[in-house]
Amino acid sequence: MPTPSLSTTWDFSPLFANDDDPQIMQSRQKATQTIHAFVTRWKQNSEYTTNPHILRQALDEYNTLFEDTGLNANEEYYFSLRSALEQDNSALHAKQQHADETTIALANEVQFFTLALSHISTETQFKLLVSSELTPYRHFLEMTFAQSPYMLSEPEEKILNLKSLPAHQSWERLTEHVLAKENARIRFADGTVKKQTLAQLATLLSNPNKDVRDQAAKALHKIYKKHSDVGEAELNALLLNKKIDDELRGLSRPELNRFLHDDIDAEVVDVLVSTVESFYPLAHRLYELKTKLFNIPRLAYHERNLEYGAKESSYSYEQAATLVRTVFSSLDPEFGTIFATLTTQGNVDVYPKQGKASGAFCAIILPSQPTYILLNFTGKRRDVTVLAHECGHAINNELMKGKVSALDYGSPLSTAEVASTFMEDFVLDRLMKEATDEERLSLLIEKLDADISTIIRQVACFRFEQELHQTFRKQGYLPKETIGKLFTQHMSAYMGPFVEQSKGSENWWLAWTHIRTFFYVYSYASGLLISKSLQASVRKDHSFITQVKGFLSAGTSDSPRNIFARLGIDITDKAFWENGMREIEAMLNETETLAKKLGKI
């Protein structure tokens, strides 16, 4: 299936023409006026806190606000995306900070509404929840009421909002910005010497040439050590800020706020994490297998995801897009159509460059906005599956549009990775079907690397986060040596005896951005394990894709527990998570058997 002419850079024209577009100010003024109108109409009218009919009117207006302008969402979205492309551009950061400050100010003005709802009596909450008039907003209200024990007064909430920028976001951006400016010169196997950005250095860690990947690792060790003092100060500031917030809110454990916002029971995450932790030996077996395949006693820290097999095929972006679109279209024609639109209408920024954010992401704020995807595509097979992964998020975003209210638009983190890993795995399946036994062994190793990283490694990171917060709350300020020691302990626990905790790797927490979005990482494990269940159902009966689309369109209109229960999935059951891990175990068994059959071990 030929892919239409591809675009490889973001087209911001649906938002603004340029950084100085007069429409930016007009957009800010419109958002401000909309918020002021809502405040004028409802702040002194307490009827909505007791009368279902009046509350329905207020919620309709509140929903329209988030369909239209949000809290200065267009300006904030635009400059956050622009800053991701030029992290070393101070002028952009100033504009982004201005947009953020405006957003915080507007959030402070309008938060009276949900605060008033959260402070009503339990009896009145029940009355509102059973009202048929409020059915379209029932789960939004349930979420609001669930957070009510931890909400403060309006003046206190305003203070917390105002300090979030200097106490969290500015610190976080500091580390991102200093790392984004770094690069190193690498001598390649052909003798050429090239300057490589941080993202490119990370990609070189899986280069088939040992000297090249060792140079990249050495360069990263040096960069992370250079900025470890900044990282130490930043992380301690974030930990202190969170401790203060949690104490003010009366949260009993550091993770609880995350679970409340993700609409998931703490007990479910605890069961998930402990179950995955019990399967750490699968990672140990994989790394032992890789030492046998490479005929080495141990893997260096940076070599744990080293690709195995013949020289890896190189993919142009055009080839990758064609393959992914073909797979998506075979799953469902609408998936293929959405993908084609994304890749031809300026929604994907494809290639790495100096100052650009590393890694990959998919972004959106309001349903009225376009989805944007950032890649750092270098032509590796892994880049093909990353494209599928991020476009899975985008398809999730697009399917929700028009299906749920603006207040229910989005995915809780507990299930945010389901769509992405679902799409990614079907693309890898396609690569598997076309492979010889030798290529299949290589792909199985790659898939195991990805699953171990997505599930087991992320759970190890979650455990690291837990101990990091607990240790800080007992001991106070943590020197980088203590942070590094905790990090190494948890990485070593999941990697096992066949991966060396190489000197310098103790600082690699510095670049793990997810630990600044506290306790986010469990969602990778929950998302992939739920995704595996959905994949199995689709392989058994392709018509189940209709139910998958129903889930992808549901947003936050109900709890993940209830949405999946309707699909026959019980995420409260330990056996569910164990079944997912046993699928990985079965794949590892298959890989070991194939390696023996081919005489590789």
HELIX and SHEET records of a PDB file:
HELIX    1   1 PRO A   22  TRP A   42  1                                  21    
HELIX    2   2 SER A   46  THR A   49  5                                   4    
HELIX    3   3 PRO A   52  ASP A   68  1                                  17    
HELIX    4   4 ALA A   73  LEU A   85  1                                  13    
HELIX    5   5 SER A   90  VAL A  110  1                                  21    
HELIX    6   6 PHE A  112  SER A  118  1                                   7    
HELIX    7   7 THR A  122  LEU A  129  1                                   8    
HELIX    8   8 SER A  132  TYR A  137  5                                   6    
HELIX    9   9 ARG A  138  ALA A  146  1                                   9    
HELIX   10  10 SER A  148  TYR A  150  5                                   3    
HELIX   11  11 GLU A  154  SER A  164  1                                  11    
HELIX   12  12 LEU A  165  GLN A  169  3                                   5    
HELIX   13  13 SER A  170  ALA A  180  1                                  11    
HELIX   14  14 LEU A  198  LEU A  204  1                                   7    
HELIX   15  15 LYS A  210  LYS A  226  1                                  17    
HELIX   16  16 SER A  228  ARG A  249  1                                  22    
HELIX   17  17 LEU A  256  ASP A  262  1                                   7    
HELIX   18  18 ALA A  266  GLU A  277  1                                  12    
HELIX   19  19 TYR A  280  PHE A  294  1                                  15    
HELIX   20  20 TYR A  301  GLU A  303  5                                   3    
HELIX   21  21 TYR A  317  LEU A  331  1                                  15    
HELIX   22  22 PRO A  333  THR A  344  1                                  12    
HELIX   23  23 ARG A  381  MET A  400  1                                  20    
HELIX   24  24 ALA A  406  ASP A  408  5                                   3    
HELIX   25  25 VAL A  418  LYS A  433  1                                  16    
HELIX   26  26 ASP A  437  ASP A  451  1                                  15    
HELIX   27  27 ILE A  452  ARG A  457  3                                   6    
HELIX   28  28 GLN A  458  GLN A  475  1                                  18    
HELIX   29  29 LYS A  480  MET A  495  1                                  16    
HELIX   30  30 SER A  505  ALA A  511  5                                   7    
HELIX   31  31 THR A  513  ARG A  516  5                                   4    
HELIX   32  32 TYR A  522  LYS A  540  1                                  19    
HELIX   33  33 HIS A  542  PHE A  544  5                                   3    
HELIX   34  34 ILE A  545  LEU A  552  1                                   8    
HELIX   35  35 PRO A  560  ALA A  565  1                                   6    
HELIX   36  36 LYS A  574  LYS A  597  1                                  24    
SHEET    1   A 2 ASN A 183  ARG A 187  0                                        
SHEET    2   A 2 VAL A 193  THR A 197 -1                                        
SHEET    1   B 3 VAL A 348  ASP A 349  0                                        
SHEET    2   B 3 TYR A 372  LEU A 374  1                                        
SHEET    3   B 3 PHE A 361  ALA A 363 -1                                        
END                                                                             
